[in-house]
């Protein structure tokens, strides 16, 4: 009977060791699960951080673009409001007869100097005058057709009259040139 006790004793030791190993495995599994959970949480935070970083960079770029646009185009309303002044000065200079030019030479010279100064200010701020000529091709990107008329000796789409000059502000159209266009069919 001594042997069975020894066997029981060995079985008890083996069972104890197995239970201890099972407990260690369980602890190891719990630690592995905890490490996996921490890694997943870390990856989630890293993803959120990278997205926030990208959003901040995009916001910075949008802000830079908005600032550049404001610098270039912020005065477009004022510039647009100045165009009738330009048009009226130009019409006044064109309307002066030879007799009026002799009588009011100083006044007309002052208007011409003022017109030149206005053009210089426009140029300084990125405004460019669009000056189409009679015979040029109509371009809907920079011209506005005020009327169409069949004019002999022209082709359809030729400019036959210029009513008002157009203006660009940097690369944006501020006002299209107002023109009359030939509707003469090709012969």
Buried (B, 14 or more C-beta within 10 A) or exposed (E): EEEEEEEEEEEEEEEEEEEEEEEEEEEEEEEEEEEEEEEEEEEEEEEEEEEEEEEEEEEEEEEEEEEEEEEBBEBBEEBEEBBEEBBEBBEBBEEBEEEEEEEEEEEBEEBBEEBEEBBEEBEEBBBBEBEBEBEBEBBEEBBBBBEBEEBEEBEEBBBBBBEBBBBBBBEEBBBBBBBBBBBBEEE
